[in-house]
Amino acid sequence: MPEIYVLGGGTPTPTAARFGSSHVLKVGDDLLMFDCGPAATHKLVKAGLFPTQVDYLFFTHHHFDHDIDYPCFLLCRWDQSIGRENHLHVFGPTLTEKITDGIIGENGVFTHDWMARVNHPLSQRVHVNRGGTLPRKPPSVSARDVAPGPVHSGAEWRVTSAEAEHVQPWLDSLAYRVDTAEGSIVFTGDTQPCDTVTELARGADMMLCMCWDDQEVMDENGEAGGQCGTLGAARMAQEAGVGKLVLVHIGPHLSGHGPMEKGIGDIRRIYDGQLVFSEELMRIAL
């Protein structure tokens, strides 16, 4: 049964319980990571997983709360590798290739790190002691900018993307749908309610949808554009006929008791499926 690990269930505002966005979907033996926000690598390990197990990473967009831990993840996955792990495949909207090359490419900002580890005798010894062989190879990642449509398929899954409406034209944003033999999961990323994401989610078994705040608060303070609040998430899930709605990207106000209970009540008046108010390190079966 496919299973979701909520690594980051928050926003750009750090709190003791939530910070940034990152999720892992386990399908068979494959681990698919969606976004790589603050401390995602550490949270991955706290969830009982390990960077070298993740072979696929999908970015919804390139705000820092969705990709700031990408350098850490890339370097950690490479450093802990003994050279027999699967190749890492990375997909995302425009800038994914540029950012990847800017981190570990020939002139990347962290190239000094991997060059030292490749060439220094101490680092070579650590690599050999882990089970690796010399010469130690530099990082090698397949990163690809993708557009709406089919993205990639594995033995037991297929990923399709659609445009999400967030902060265009400054950044491109994508939502992803993963179809498996046991069901389908949608990751909205950051988006306002829109037809493209609703159609992508049509009939899905589960949708992880951003839910920034109470809709009334967002309407009053001018933060309703470009993102979903409680009512936006509820209406989009209901219209799409989603079986289970998982609220993620939850802001500090909505995370507090009082607003949380009100928000859940507001959503339930619109959405008649199963509702999950996520917490970080939560595991959710499809």
Sequence and secondary structure as in RCSB ss.txt:
>XXXX:A:sequence
MPEIYVLGGGTPTPTAARFGSSHVLKVGDDLLMFDCGPAATHKLVKAGLFPTQVDYLFFTHHHFDHDIDYPCFLL
CRWDQSIGRENHLHVFGPTLTEKITDGIIGENGVFTHDWMARVNHPLSQRVHVNRGGTLPRKPPSVSARDVAPGP
VHSGAEWRVTSAEAEHVQPWLDSLAYRVDTAEGSIVFTGDTQPCDTVTELARGADMMLCMCWDDQEVMDENGEAG
GQCGTLGAARMAQEAGVGKLVLVHIGPHLSGHGPMEKGIGDIRRIYDGQLVFSEELMRIAL
>XXXX:A:secstr
  EEEEEEES SS  SS  SEEEEEEETTEEEEE   TTHHHHHHHTT  GGGEEEEE S   HHHHTTHHHHHH
HHHHH  S S  EEEEESTTHHHHHHHHHSTT TTHHHHHHHHHSHHHHHHHHHHT  SS     EEEEE  SEE
EEE SSEEEEEEE  SSTTTS  EEEEEEETTEEEEE  S  S HHHHHHTTT SEEEEE  S HHHHHHHT  T
TS  HHHHHHHHHHHT SEEEEES  HHHHSTTHHHHHHHHHHTT  SEEEE  TT EEE 
